[in-house]
Amino acid sequence: MPDKALAASRKADFIETMDCLAVSKLPEGPDWTYEIKLDGYRLQAVRSIKQVTLYSRKRNILNDRFGYIATALEYLPAGTVIDGEVVGLGPNGRADFYLLQKFRSAQSSIIYYVFDILVHESRDLTRLPLSERRRILTAVIKPNEHVALSVVSHRSAAEMLEFARKHGLEGLVAKRADSVYLPGQRTGLWSKYRINMGQEFVIGGYIPSHLGLDSIVVGFYRGRDLIYSARVRAGFVPRTRREVFEKIKGLKTARCPFVNLPEKEPGRWGQGLTAAKMKECIWVKPETVAQVEFLEWTGSNHLRHAKFVRLRDDKDPHRVVKELEGELH
C-alpha cells in the first residue's frame, strides 16, 4: 500500500494531464523506462461511487463515444483515477487513428492502454514515484477486451530505438522511474522522441479552392502569440480537403491571428507569407488543431516539406507549442 504520508486523501475527479517534452535525443540510463508512443486519444478514467466517467485532456466527457470502455472499467474500486491512451488497432496490429473516428463500427478494434494511476480508493498517488504507481496500477488493472496495460521496457535506449525503427513505430516515450505526477506540466521527466518529425499545429487560415481549400495556414503558440510556421498543401486528398473545410469554414474572421505576419520575403523554401500572398488567404479563429509531418524546421521557424496528416479534436489549441523549442534556441 502507498505511504500515507505521501498519499493523502483526494476526491476522485479529473486531474490535468502531465505531458511529455519532445526531445531530439532519447534519454538513457538506469533511471529511465520506455514505452511505445501510442497514436490515439489521451483518456483519463474517473471511477466514482456511481459510475466511470471518461475525460479527454480538454476535460470533455467521452462516455457517449467510448461507453464500452467505461463499461469495461466498472470493476475499478470507487475513488480511482487512471491515465492512458485510447488507440484503434488495424488488422496488422498497428495503431490506426482513423478507427477512432469510427468509434462505434470499429468498437472491437479499440483498446484503452493504461499507463498510470493517480488516485486509488480516494488516496492521492501523484506524489509517489512512477515505479510505485506502476506497481499499484498492475495490481488494480484487469485486462479485458477493451483495456490493457501499456508495456514498460527497461531495455537500453539503443535497443528501443532499433526496435522502434524495425517495426515502423511513430516514436518512443521515456519516463524517469522516480518521477512524480505533475499535472499540467511538461518538465522532461517524461519525454517523447519521434522517429519521424511531426507535431500538432493550430490552423489560423486557409487558401481556398474549388474543393473548399487548397492549403491550410498553420502555426504554434509562444505564450499568447500565435506564430506562423507554414502553408500546408501536401497530404490532402479530396475527402480530407472537404472535411477540413467543413470544420473551419464557420470560424472565418477578418483579422489575421498570426503576430509575425506579413513577412518581407518569401524565403529560400517559399514558405514566407508576404503581404501580397496574404491577400489570397481567408483567416479563421485559431480553434482547430492539425497534425503535420515535415522534414525539418528552418532557422526562421518555418517548416520544410510539410504534409497534413489529420485533424486532432483532442488537443487544446493554446497548448500547441513548438516542440524542441528549448533545444533550438
VENUR-V366501 format. One record per backbone hydrogen bond with DSSP energy under -0.5 kcal/mol. CO is the residue of the C=O (numbers start at 1). NH is the residue of the N-H. E is the energy in kcal/mol with one decimal. If there is no record, write none. Layout:
co:CO nh:NH e:E
co:CO nh:NH e:E
This chain:
co:3 nh:6 e:-1.2
co:3 nh:7 e:-1.8
co:6 nh:8 e:-0.7
co:8 nh:124 e:-3.9
co:11 nh:13 e:-0.8
co:17 nh:184 e:-1.3
co:21 nh:192 e:-2.3
co:29 nh:32 e:-1.7
co:31 nh:177 e:-3.1
co:33 nh:175 e:-2.5
co:34 nh:153 e:-3.0
co:35 nh:173 e:-3.0
co:36 nh:38 e:-0.6
co:38 nh:40 e:-1.0
co:41 nh:86 e:-3.0
co:43 nh:84 e:-1.6
co:44 nh:55 e:-3.0
co:45 nh:47 e:-0.5
co:45 nh:82 e:-2.4
co:46 nh:48 e:-0.8
co:46 nh:53 e:-2.7
co:47 nh:79 e:-2.3
co:47 nh:80 e:-1.6
co:51 nh:48 e:-2.8
co:53 nh:46 e:-2.8
co:54 nh:62 e:-2.5
co:55 nh:44 e:-2.7
co:56 nh:59 e:-2.0
co:60 nh:56 e:-2.6
co:62 nh:66 e:-2.9
co:66 nh:69 e:-1.2
co:66 nh:70 e:-1.5
co:67 nh:71 e:-2.4
co:68 nh:72 e:-1.7
co:69 nh:73 e:-0.8
co:70 nh:73 e:-0.9
co:71 nh:74 e:-1.4
co:73 nh:76 e:-2.0
co:79 nh:122 e:-3.4
co:80 nh:47 e:-3.4
co:81 nh:118 e:-2.7
co:81 nh:119 e:-1.4
co:82 nh:45 e:-2.0
co:83 nh:115 e:-2.4
co:83 nh:116 e:-1.7
co:84 nh:43 e:-2.7
co:85 nh:113 e:-3.0
co:86 nh:41 e:-2.2
co:87 nh:89 e:-0.5
co:87 nh:111 e:-2.8
co:88 nh:90 e:-0.5
co:88 nh:96 e:-3.6
co:90 nh:93 e:-2.1
co:94 nh:90 e:-3.3
co:96 nh:99 e:-1.5
co:97 nh:100 e:-1.6
co:98 nh:101 e:-0.8
co:98 nh:102 e:-0.7
co:99 nh:102 e:-0.6
co:100 nh:103 e:-0.7
co:102 nh:106 e:-2.9
co:104 nh:107 e:-1.3
co:106 nh:109 e:-2.3
co:107 nh:110 e:-1.5
co:109 nh:89 e:-2.9
co:109 nh:111 e:-0.5
co:111 nh:87 e:-3.2
co:111 nh:113 e:-0.7
co:112 nh:114 e:-0.7
co:112 nh:148 e:-2.6
co:113 nh:85 e:-2.5
co:114 nh:150 e:-2.7
co:116 nh:83 e:-2.6
co:118 nh:125 e:-3.0
co:118 nh:126 e:-0.7
co:119 nh:81 e:-2.3
co:120 nh:123 e:-1.3
co:122 nh:10 e:-2.3
co:122 nh:124 e:-0.5
co:123 nh:120 e:-2.2
co:125 nh:128 e:-2.0
co:126 nh:181 e:-3.0
co:129 nh:132 e:-0.8
co:129 nh:133 e:-2.2
co:130 nh:134 e:-2.9
co:131 nh:135 e:-1.4
co:132 nh:136 e:-2.1
co:133 nh:137 e:-2.8
co:134 nh:138 e:-2.6
co:135 nh:139 e:-1.3
co:136 nh:140 e:-1.5
co:137 nh:141 e:-2.9
co:141 nh:143 e:-0.6
co:144 nh:147 e:-0.5
co:146 nh:112 e:-2.8
co:147 nh:144 e:-2.1
co:148 nh:114 e:-3.0
co:153 nh:34 e:-2.4
co:156 nh:160 e:-2.2
co:157 nh:161 e:-2.5
co:158 nh:162 e:-2.1
co:159 nh:163 e:-2.2
co:160 nh:164 e:-2.7
co:161 nh:165 e:-2.4
co:162 nh:166 e:-2.3
co:163 nh:167 e:-1.9
co:164 nh:169 e:-2.7
co:165 nh:168 e:-1.1
co:170 nh:195 e:-2.6
co:170 nh:196 e:-0.8
co:171 nh:37 e:-2.2
co:172 nh:193 e:-3.0
co:173 nh:35 e:-2.5
co:174 nh:191 e:-3.2
co:175 nh:33 e:-2.7
co:176 nh:179 e:-1.7
co:177 nh:131 e:-2.7
co:179 nh:130 e:-1.1
co:180 nh:182 e:-0.6
co:181 nh:183 e:-0.7
co:182 nh:185 e:-1.9
co:185 nh:19 e:-2.6
co:189 nh:176 e:-2.2
co:190 nh:21 e:-2.5
co:190 nh:188 e:-0.6
co:191 nh:174 e:-2.8
co:192 nh:23 e:-2.3
co:193 nh:172 e:-2.4
co:197 nh:294 e:-1.4
co:199 nh:292 e:-2.7
co:201 nh:290 e:-3.0
co:202 nh:204 e:-0.6
co:202 nh:219 e:-1.8
co:203 nh:288 e:-0.6
co:204 nh:284 e:-2.0
co:205 nh:217 e:-3.1
co:206 nh:208 e:-0.6
co:206 nh:282 e:-3.0
co:207 nh:214 e:-4.2
co:207 nh:215 e:-1.3
co:209 nh:212 e:-1.9
co:215 nh:207 e:-2.4
co:216 nh:218 e:-0.6
co:216 nh:232 e:-3.0
co:217 nh:204 e:-2.9
co:217 nh:205 e:-1.1
co:218 nh:229 e:-2.9
co:218 nh:230 e:-1.6
co:219 nh:202 e:-3.0
co:220 nh:227 e:-3.7
co:221 nh:322 e:-0.5
co:222 nh:225 e:-1.7
co:225 nh:222 e:-2.8
co:225 nh:227 e:-0.6
co:226 nh:228 e:-0.5
co:226 nh:259 e:-2.3
co:226 nh:260 e:-0.5
co:227 nh:220 e:-1.8
co:229 nh:303 e:-1.4
co:230 nh:218 e:-2.8
co:230 nh:232 e:-0.5
co:231 nh:233 e:-0.6
co:232 nh:216 e:-2.1
co:233 nh:236 e:-0.9
co:234 nh:308 e:-2.9
co:237 nh:241 e:-2.5
co:238 nh:242 e:-2.0
co:239 nh:243 e:-2.4
co:240 nh:244 e:-2.6
co:241 nh:245 e:-2.3
co:242 nh:246 e:-2.6
co:243 nh:247 e:-1.5
co:244 nh:248 e:-1.9
co:245 nh:249 e:-2.3
co:248 nh:251 e:-2.1
co:249 nh:252 e:-1.0
co:251 nh:285 e:-2.5
co:253 nh:283 e:-0.5
co:257 nh:226 e:-0.5
co:258 nh:261 e:-0.9
co:266 nh:272 e:-3.2
co:267 nh:270 e:-1.1
co:272 nh:274 e:-0.9
co:273 nh:263 e:-2.6
co:274 nh:278 e:-2.4
co:275 nh:279 e:-0.7
co:276 nh:279 e:-0.7
co:277 nh:280 e:-1.8
co:278 nh:281 e:-1.4
co:280 nh:208 e:-0.6
co:282 nh:206 e:-2.3
co:283 nh:253 e:-2.4
co:285 nh:287 e:-2.4
co:288 nh:203 e:-2.8
co:289 nh:312 e:-2.9
co:290 nh:201 e:-2.9
co:291 nh:309 e:-2.6
co:291 nh:310 e:-1.2
co:292 nh:199 e:-2.1
co:293 nh:307 e:-3.0
co:296 nh:304 e:-2.4
co:298 nh:301 e:-1.4
co:302 nh:298 e:-2.7
co:304 nh:295 e:-2.7
co:304 nh:296 e:-0.8
co:306 nh:234 e:-0.6
co:307 nh:293 e:-2.6
co:310 nh:291 e:-3.5
co:312 nh:289 e:-0.5
co:312 nh:315 e:-0.5
co:315 nh:317 e:-0.6
co:316 nh:319 e:-2.2
co:317 nh:320 e:-1.8
co:319 nh:321 e:-0.9
co:320 nh:221 e:-3.2
co:321 nh:323 e:-0.7
co:322 nh:325 e:-1.4
co:324 nh:327 e:-0.8
co:324 nh:328 e:-1.3
co:325 nh:328 e:-0.6
co:325 nh:329 e:-0.6
